[in-house]
Amino acid sequence: MDIEQIRAYCLSKPHATEDFPFDETTLVFRVMNKIFASIGLDNVDWFCLKCDPEYAIELREHYTGITGAWHWNKKYWNQIAITHGDVPDALIRSLIDHSYNEVVKKLPRKLRDQLKEEE
C-alpha cells in the first residue's frame, strides 16, 4: 500500500478524521478525537498504529517491517514499513482495523454507543 491508499483506508473508518496536531509533517487519524494512526509526511516509508501489547510483540517477531514506534509508547504502538518491509497489504488493512478497534473499545461507553447508532 502507498500513503494515499493508507490515508483513504483510515478515513473510510466510521467517524475517522485527520489533522496535524504536532507539526505540519505529522498527519494523524482519529476516531472521536483519539489517535489510531500516524504518518510522518517527511518520511513516508513508515507509519504508526496502536496495537494490543501481546499482539504487538508477536507481530514484531514475525515481520522485520514491524518495530516499536519511534516517539510513541512502544508497548502500545507499532511502526510499519510501507516501502521496504515484508508486511503484506492485507495485513496492513487488518492492522489499521485493529488499531481503530483498540481505540474504540477504550472510548467512554456513551461515545461507543454513539458510534454504533451512526453505523
Contact map, one row per residue, 1 for C-alpha under 8 A:
11101100000000000000000000000000000000000000000000000000000000000000000000000000010000001001000000000000000000000000000
11111100000000000000000000000000000000000000000000000000000000000000000000000000011000000000000000000000000000000000000
11111110000000000000000000000000000000000001000000000000000000000000000000000000000000000000000000000000000000000000000
01111111000000000000000000000000000000000000000000000000000000000000000000000000000000000000000000000000000000000000000
11111111100000000000000000000000000000000000000000000000000000000000000000000000000000000000000000000000000000000000000
11111111110000000000000000000000000000000000000000000000000000000000000000000000000000000000100000000000000000000000000
00111111111000000000000000000000000000000000000000000000000000000000000000000000000000000000000000000000000000000000000
00011111111100000000000000000000000000000000000000000000000000000000000000000000000000000000000000000000000000000000000
00001111111110000000000000000000000000000000000000000000000000000000000000000000000000000000100000000000000000000000000
00000111111110010000000000001000000010000000000000000000000000000000000000000000000000000000000100000000000000000000000
00000011111111011100000000001000000000000000000000000000000000000000000000000000000000000000000000000000000000000000000
00000001111111010000000000000000000000000000000000000000000000000000000000000000000000000000000000000000000000000000000
00000000111111110000000000000000000000000000000000000000000000000000000000000000000000000000000000010000000000000000000
00000000001111110000000000000010000000000000000000000000000000000000000000000000000000000000000000000000000000000010001
00000000000011111000000000000011000000000000000000000000000000000000000000000000000000000000000000000000000000000010000
00000000011111111100000000001111000000000000000000000000000000000000000000000000000000000000000000000000000000000000000
00000000001000111110000000001110000000000000000000000000000000000000000000000000000000000000000000000000000000000000000
00000000001000011111000000111100000000000000000000000000000000000000000000000000000000000000000000000000000000000000000
00000000000000001111100000111000000000000000000000000000000000000000000000000000000000000000000000000000000000000000000
00000000000000000111111111110000000000000000000000000000000000000000000000000000000000000000000000000000000000000000000
00000000000000000011111001110000000000000000000000000000000000000000000000000000000000000000000000000000000000000000000
00000000000000000001111101000000000000000000000000000000000000000000000000000000000000000000000000000000000000000000000
00000000000000000001111111000000000000000000000000000000000000000000000000000000000000000000000000000000000000000000000
00000000000000000001011111100000000000000000000000000000000000000000000000000000000000000000000000000000000000000000000
00000000000000000001001111100000000000011100000000000000000000000000000000000000000000000000000000000000000000000000000
00000000000000000001111111110000000001111100000000000000000000000000000000000000000000000000000000000000000000000000000
00000000000000000111100111111000000001111000000000000000000000000000000000000000000000000000000000000000000000000000000
00000000000000000111100001111100001111100000000000000000000000000000000000000000000000000000000000000000000000000000000
00000000011000011110000000111110001111000000000000000000000000000000000000000000000000000000000000000000000000000000000
00000000000000011100000000011111111110000000000000000000000000000000000000000000000000000000000000000000000000000000000
00000000000001111000000000001111111100000000000000000000000000000000000000000000000000000000000000010011000000000000000
00000000000000110000000000000111110000000000000000000000000000000000000000000000000000000000000000000000000000100000000
00000000000000000000000000000111111000000000000000000000000000000000000000000000000000000000000000000000000000000000000
00000000000000000000000000000111111100000000000000000000000000000000000000000000000000000000000000000010000000000000000
00000000000000000000000000011110111111000000000000000000000000000000000000000000000000000000000000000010000000000000000
00000000000000000000000000011110011111000000000011000000000000000000000000000000000000000000000100110010000000000000000
00000000010000000000000000011100001111100000001111000000000000000000000000000000000000000000000100100000000000000000000
00000000000000000000000001111000001111110000001110000000000000000000000000000000000000000000000000000000000000000000000
00000000000000000000000001110000000011111001011100000000000000000000000000000000000000000000000000000000000000000000000
00000000000000000000000011100000000001111111011000000000000000000000000000000000000000000000000000000000000000000000000
00000000000000000000000011100000000000111111000000000000000000000000000000000000000000000000000000000000000000000000000
00000000000000000000000011000000000000011111000000000000000000000000000000000000000000000000000000000000000000000000000
00000000000000000000000000000000000000011111110000000000000000000000000000000000000000000000000000000000000000000000000
00100000000000000000000000000000000000111111111000000000000000000000000000000000010000000000000000000000000000000000000
00000000000000000000000000000000000000000011111000000000000000000000000000000000111100000000000000000000000000000000000
00000000000000000000000000000000000000110011111100000000000000000000000000000011111000000000000000000000000000000000000
00000000000000000000000000000000000011110001111110000000000000000000000000000011110000000000000000000000000000000000000
00000000000000000000000000000000000011100000011111000000000000000000100000001111000000000000000000000000000000000000000
00000000000000000000000000000000000111000000001111100000000000000000000000001111000000000000001100100000000000000000000
00000000000000000000000000000000000110000000000111110000000000000000000000011100000000000000000001110110000000000000000
00000000000000000000000000000000000000000000000011111011000000000000000000011100000000000000001001100100000000000000000
00000000000000000000000000000000000000000000000001111111000000000000000000010000000000000000000000000100000000000000000
00000000000000000000000000000000000000000000000000111111100000000000000000110000000000000000000000000000000000000000000
00000000000000000000000000000000000000000000000000011111110000000000000000000000000000000000000000000000000000000000000
00000000000000000000000000000000000000000000000000111111111000000000000000000000000000000000000000000000000000000000000
00000000000000000000000000000000000000000000000000111111111100000000000000111100000000000000000000000000000000000000000
00000000000000000000000000000000000000000000000000001111111110000000000000000000000000000000000000000000000000000000000
00000000000000000000000000000000000000000000000000000111111111000000000000000000000000000000000000000000000000000000000
00000000000000000000000000000000000000000000000000000011111111100100000000000000000000000000000000000000000000000000000
00000000000000000000000000000000000000000000000000000001111111111111000000000000000000000000000000000000000000000000000
00000000000000000000000000000000000000000000000000000000111111110000000000000000000000000000000000000000000000000000000
00000000000000000000000000000000000000000000000000000000011111110000000000000000000000000000000000000000000000000000000
00000000000000000000000000000000000000000000000000000000001111111100000000000000000011100000000000000000000000000000000
00000000000000000000000000000000000000000000000000000000000111111110000000000000000011000000000000000000000000000000000
00000000000000000000000000000000000000000000000000000000000100111110000000000011110111100000000000000000000000000000000
00000000000000000000000000000000000000000000000000000000001100111111000000000111100010100000000000000000000000000000000
00000000000000000000000000000000000000000000000000000000000100011111100000000111000000000000000000000000000000000000000
00000000000000000000000000000000000000000000000000000000000100000111110011101110000000000000000000000000000000000000000
00000000000000000000000000000000000000000000000100000000000000000011111111001110000000000000000000000000000000000000000
00000000000000000000000000000000000000000000000000000000000000000001111111000010000000000000000000000000000000000000000
00000000000000000000000000000000000000000000000000000000000000000000111110000000000000000000000000000000000000000000000
00000000000000000000000000000000000000000000000000000000000000000000111111011000000000000000000000000000000000000000000
00000000000000000000000000000000000000000000000000000000000000000001111111111000000000000000000000000000000000000000000
00000000000000000000000000000000000000000000000000000000000000000001110111111100000000000000000000000000000000000000000
00000000000000000000000000000000000000000000000000001001000000000001000011111000000000000000000000000000000000000000000
00000000000000000000000000000000000000000000000001111001000000000000000111111100000000000000000000000000000000000000000
00000000000000000000000000000000000000000000000111100001000000000001100111111110000000000000000000000000000000000000000
00000000000000000000000000000000000000000000000111100001000000000111100001011111000000000000000000000000000000000000000
00000000000000000000000000000000000000000000011110000000000000001111110000001111100000000000000000000000000000000000000
00000000000000000000000000000000000000000000011110000000000000001110000000000111110010100000000000000000000000000000000
00000000000000000000000000000000000000000000111000000000000000001100000000000011111111100000000000000000000000000000000
11000000000000000000000000000000000000000001111000000000000000001000000000000001111110100000000000000000000000000000000
01000000000000000000000000000000000000000000110000000000000000000000000000000000111110000000000000000000000000000000000
00000000000000000000000000000000000000000000100000000000000000001000000000000000111111000000000000000000000000000000000
00000000000000000000000000000000000000000000000000000000000000111100000000000001111111100000000000000000000000000000000
00000000000000000000000000000000000000000000000000000000000000111000000000000000100111110000000000000000000000000000000
00000000000000000000000000000000000000000000000000000000000000101100000000000001110011111011000000000000000000000000000
00000000000000000000000000000000000000000000000000000000000000000000000000000000000001111111000000000000000000000000000
10000000000000000000000000000000000000000000000000000000000000000000000000000000000000111111100000000000000000000000000
00000000000000000000000000000000000000000000000000000000000000000000000000000000000000011111110000000000000000000000000
00000000000000000000000000000000000000000000000000000000000000000000000000000000000000111111111000000000000000000000000
10000000000000000000000000000000000000000000000000000000000000000000000000000000000000111111111100000000000000000000000
00000100100000000000000000000000000000000000000000000000000000000000000000000000000000001111111110000000000000000000000
00000000000000000000000000000000000000000000000000000000000000000000000000000000000000000111111111000000000000000000000
00000000000000000000000000000000000000000000000010100000000000000000000000000000000000000011111111100000000000000000000
00000000010000000000000000000000000110000000000010000000000000000000000000000000000000000001111111110000000000000000000
00000000000000000000000000000000000000000000000000000000000000000000000000000000000000000000111111111000000000000000000
00000000000000000000000000000000000000000000000001100000000000000000000000000000000000000000011111111100000000000000000
00000000000000000000000000000000000110000000000011100000000000000000000000000000000000000000001111111110000000000000000
00000000000010000000000000000010000100000000000001000000000000000000000000000000000000000000000111111111000000000000000
00000000000000000000000000000000000000000000000000000000000000000000000000000000000000000000000011111111100000000000000
00000000000000000000000000000000000000000000000001110000000000000000000000000000000000000000000001111111110000000000000
00000000000000000000000000000010011100000000000001000000000000000000000000000000000000000000000000111111111000000000000
00000000000000000000000000000010000000000000000000000000000000000000000000000000000000000000000000011111111000010000000
00000000000000000000000000000000000000000000000000000000000000000000000000000000000000000000000000001111111000010000000
00000000000000000000000000000000000000000000000000000000000000000000000000000000000000000000000000000111111100000000000
00000000000000000000000000000000000000000000000000000000000000000000000000000000000000000000000000000011111110110000000
00000000000000000000000000000000000000000000000000000000000000000000000000000000000000000000000000000000011111110000000
00000000000000000000000000000000000000000000000000000000000000000000000000000000000000000000000000000000001111111000000
00000000000000000000000000000000000000000000000000000000000000000000000000000000000000000000000000000000000111111100000
00000000000000000000000000000001000000000000000000000000000000000000000000000000000000000000000000000000001111111110000
00000000000000000000000000000000000000000000000000000000000000000000000000000000000000000000000000000001101111111111000
00000000000000000000000000000000000000000000000000000000000000000000000000000000000000000000000000000000000011111111100
00000000000000000000000000000000000000000000000000000000000000000000000000000000000000000000000000000000000001111111110
00000000000001100000000000000000000000000000000000000000000000000000000000000000000000000000000000000000000000111111111
00000000000000000000000000000000000000000000000000000000000000000000000000000000000000000000000000000000000000011111111
00000000000000000000000000000000000000000000000000000000000000000000000000000000000000000000000000000000000000001111111
00000000000000000000000000000000000000000000000000000000000000000000000000000000000000000000000000000000000000000111111
00000000000001000000000000000000000000000000000000000000000000000000000000000000000000000000000000000000000000000011111
